[in-house]
Amino acid sequence: MKTFLKIIPAFLALAAAHAAPLKALIVDGQNNHAWQATTPVIKRLLESSGLFTVDVATSPAKKGDMSAFKPDFRAYKVIVSNYNGEPWSAETQAALVEFVRGGGGFVSVHAANNSFPEWKEYNEMIGLGGWGGRSEKSGPYVYLADGRVVRDPRPGRGGSHGAQHDFVVETRDTKHPITAGLPAKWLHVKDELYDQLRGPAENLTVLATALADPGKGGSGRHEPMLMTIAYGKGRVFHTTLGHSVEALQCVGATVTLQRGTEWAATGKVTQKVPKDFPTAEKTSSRE
Ligand code: ZN
């Protein structure tokens, strides 16, 4: 009888999970990247997990009337940003801050961390950012040295990358739901390896890093690739991966984005690590 009573809630939870997919909203519309090509890939990879229904909110183009851009964030469990562009209206910025502070999920994909250099709360949410005039005023550099997270306040630019190439991502937090069960090292397909990001970096956890090879124009440091940030009651997942369609189709980028988005939405990860996950020596991609 005891076992039976335990099974009922588990079954109901499973049934509820199937009955009510997690509602996700991708925001895009401006980006110095090919957002028209990458948003459909992000949408498809989230939907292919079977967990999400995904809408897209596209802002006006540059110099457009941004006051008209007012997504109803509260209708979603998680907002996924593929946006790097002009400031949103004060009203829309406040709505996002309120949403995440109140327990909503937020996911920053690649150049979304270039956006909004002047928006204090946004930078607190993403933890680290790059470009847009970011400097020591934005916060410290964050990287790993001898396996420890270093917060380095030295002056200098925020945000850089060398030539695109395949690179090894190292799992640093093996207990976090997003990275639990991933290989210690896996080879990511050709992408930009963001380095020298800086920001408030408060309540930030580094889940995975990559060594920015000086031979490719990198910093020579172990740079954060996957991060989480606690913001109010909300959860933020930050992936620096995903410059292009090709980079997003890496199974490592895909799976960490699927898992990170689920975690941002619910605080849990129910997805298994798939068999086609890349290894330290071999990349793996899905069309
Ligand atoms: Zn890029």
Boltz pocket constraint, residues with backbone or C-beta under 6 A from the ligand:
constraints:
  - pocket:
      binder: B
      contacts: [[A, 33], [A, 110], [A, 111], [A, 192], [A, 242], [A, 243]]
      max_distance: 6.0
